[in-house]
């Protein structure tokens, strides 16, 4: 095998393009899980609000990190 051949899936490509897509789908999956947990436990409106508030704080942290990184590179 030739060591000079370049692979399409380099570490930089995976970090820049694949990871954000997979993390987006993970966040959607976590939203479904939190919704199901809230419904099964009978959390009510206030309980669902608190559950989703906790989840959305993490999601917003990820989004703000991505936005800051984008603005610094420009």
VOBABA-456318 format. One record per residue (C-alpha): residue number from 1; y, x, z; residue in one letter. Coordinates in Angstrom, 1 decimal. Last residue first. Example, Ala and Ser with C-alpha at 12.3 -4.5 7.8 and 13.67 -1.06 7.14 Angstrom:
2
> num,c2,c1,c3,residu
> 2,-1.1,13.7,7.1,s
> 1,-4.5,12.3,7.8,a
% end
This chain:
74
> num,c2,c1,c3,residu
> 74,35.5,-13.6,9.9,x
> 73,32.8,-12.1,12.1,x
> 72,34.4,-13.1,15.3,x
> 71,34.8,-16.7,14.2,x
> 70,31.1,-17.0,13.3,x
> 69,29.9,-15.5,16.6,x
> 68,32.3,-17.9,18.4,x
> 67,30.8,-20.8,16.5,x
> 66,27.2,-19.8,17.1,x
> 65,27.9,-19.3,20.9,x
> 64,29.7,-22.7,21.0,x
> 63,26.6,-24.4,19.4,x
> 62,24.2,-22.8,21.8,x
> 61,26.3,-23.7,24.8,x
> 60,26.7,-27.2,23.5,x
> 59,22.9,-27.6,23.3,x
> 58,22.6,-26.4,26.9,x
> 57,25.3,-28.8,28.2,x
> 56,23.6,-31.5,26.0,x
> 55,20.4,-31.3,27.9,x
> 54,22.0,-31.7,31.3,x
> 53,24.2,-34.5,30.0,x
> 52,21.2,-36.1,28.5,x
> 51,19.4,-36.3,31.9,x
> 50,22.6,-37.4,33.7,x
> 49,23.3,-40.2,31.2,x
> 48,19.7,-41.3,31.2,x
> 47,19.9,-41.6,35.0,x
> 46,23.2,-43.6,34.9,x
> 45,21.8,-46.0,32.3,x
> 44,18.5,-46.7,34.0,x
> 43,16.0,-44.0,35.0,x
> 42,12.9,-46.2,34.6,x
> 41,10.6,-43.2,34.9,x
> 40,8.9,-43.9,31.5,x
> 39,12.3,-44.4,29.7,x
> 38,13.9,-41.3,31.1,x
> 37,10.8,-39.2,30.4,x
> 36,10.7,-40.5,26.8,x
> 35,14.4,-39.8,26.2,x
> 34,14.0,-36.3,27.7,x
> 33,11.0,-35.6,25.4,x
> 32,12.8,-36.9,22.3,x
> 31,15.9,-34.8,23.1,x
> 30,13.6,-31.7,23.6,x
> 29,12.2,-32.3,20.1,x
> 28,15.7,-32.4,18.6,x
> 27,16.5,-29.2,20.5,x
> 26,13.4,-27.5,19.2,x
> 25,14.3,-28.6,15.7,x
> 24,17.7,-26.9,16.0,x
> 23,16.1,-23.8,17.5,x
> 22,13.8,-23.5,14.5,x
> 21,16.8,-23.7,12.1,x
> 20,18.8,-21.2,14.2,x
> 19,15.8,-18.8,14.2,x
> 18,15.1,-18.9,10.4,x
> 17,18.5,-17.8,9.1,x
> 16,20.1,-14.9,11.0,x
> 15,17.2,-13.7,13.2,x
> 14,14.6,-14.2,10.5,x
> 13,16.6,-12.5,7.9,x
> 12,17.5,-9.5,10.2,x
> 11,13.9,-9.0,11.1,x
> 10,12.9,-8.9,7.5,x
> 9,11.1,-11.8,5.8,x
> 8,11.5,-10.9,2.2,x
> 7,9.5,-7.7,2.6,x
> 6,10.8,-4.6,0.9,x
> 5,8.3,-2.2,-0.7,x
> 4,8.9,1.5,0.2,x
> 3,5.7,1.8,2.2,x
> 2,3.4,1.3,-0.9,x
> 1,0.0,0.0,0.0,x
% end
